[in-house]
Amino acid sequence: GNEFDFAILDMAIPEMNGLQIAQALKQIEEVKDRPIILLTSIGHNDVTPDKTLFTAQITKPVKPAQLYNIMLDVLTEKTGQQTRVSGGTGEFRFDPHMAERLPLRILVAEDNTVNQKVILHILKRLGYRADIAANGLEVLDALQRQWYDVVLMDVQMPEMDGVEATRRIRENIPTDKQPRIIALTAHALLGDRERYLEVGMDDYLSKPVQLEALVEILQKYEPRTDVPHTAPLTERSFTSAQNVSIEPAVLDRLYNIIGKDRPQMMVDLIDTFLDDIPKRFTSIEQALQDNDAESIRAAAHPMKSSAASLGALPFSRMCEQLEHLAADDSHPDAIPALYGKLQEEFSRIQQALEQYKRSLLH
């Protein structure tokens, strides 16, 4: 027959038990050196198998983490490079480079800040950098902006919960852009899994999310290959669809264009923008006092351009409006009102860009 890398044998197999099979395998030249794992039942774990026959012994019921670790031990010579974490009665090894071999784009839909950080930390240990949405509306907005392979969807969120968000995704997102949706729930009740599947979710995880369970689910899915890969994802926050301060796709494109030393160059560009705008505001305030429309127009024009480059599109549009108002003196009272809105929007931009900077340097 065919060769194998290792064998898992149950001691209680009828007609020819695990011990007898192992003895027979050792007589076959092609497979005699392959590792063999013996499974024994509770109450019969006092079996002391010949160590020349069996590499390891596991008591049933088998814990996935325990089996996974033993498989790594018998198949990998450099097991010291693997990382162990708790997993039931055994230990679970995870791959810190999982994102390299399974490059999934992940959106975390969770309104609780602590839970966000926990999930992001777990994903980071696997090599992933996920995006964040705080409610169902933000999830829908994020999916309109770019595609995701997986959405980790909290069931209970404000404004629009995960169940309703899933319904809308399944109804409104084109089939070729549909993500896998994993329900996150703190209180898994009997029948919940079936309910989540009915609304279009693919699976569910109980909170607090455990590393082993998350890895098990993510390994089910293949990354999409029919769309171009852009910049590495950053841990960024999407505001609601009605109030988006920063367009992430613009930042992604800029990131790709820069090339060498991308993170530091992005930070430098953002810092330059954040330092420049207050100076422009000072000029506008002085121009308002002096009734100097031309100075207002001159300040608004460069702000419009730099804001657009960094994805601050609402701010850029306001600057364009301010530029036009300053060039047309028929509405002088509109300028101070628009300037006030511009200041409010800049406050939101500062928060969004500072968060983006932290994600780049994390």
C-alpha angles and dihedrals in degrees: 000000000000124000121245137203095228140344131228111202129188113221091215100057109140123245093008116030128209094266093054092047091051091051090051093049091053088061092059110089096209095055106021092108096047117115117258124200118201122213118205130181126244108270091030099063093111089087109125104201123200105268089217087065104038129045094194142357127219128189117226136271084061118219111222092225092051093049092045092053094048091049089054091048094053097040103038124065093193099054090147088075092060120091121230126211132173116281119167114293091338133042131267124220119207131193112238087199095052091119090060095057094035106032100190123171106225132194117195112208105194130131098197110091094208092050090047091056093046093052093043090050092051091048091047090056087058092049098258128131109198135194122238133226121180099203143006094273090057090049091055090047092050092050090052089055100048143344127267131195094208136020117196097207123197107216096214113053132142124256092014123013126220095258094056092043089054092050091053093046092052092046101042111025115086114255093244090057099046114128127212107258121210117191117226113205133170094200112041107192131188108282095018094113091054091047092051092048090050092058091049105269117140101212142332141237128204119233133270084053114231121214095229093052093046093050091049091055098042091052089064093067134073121214115247115256100184095082130064117259113236131179122334109273118260129210095255133156123233117213119213121292090253094054114035112162098177128033104218094199090062091053089048092053092048090049091054094047095052096064113177120053090005101170095049094042090051090051091049092051092049093047091050090052094046091048094046101050097063088053090053089049090054089054091050093049091051090047091052090054091048093043087235106157094175092060089050090052091047091053095045096052099063091040089056092054099044093046091053090051091058096044097256090136101160089050090048091051091050090052090052090051090049090050091053093046091051090052091050113054094192093096107040094154092059093064098068091046092050091046089055090054089047090057092050092050092049089056089057091046091053092055094047095047094045089054090048090051091052091052091052093051096038 
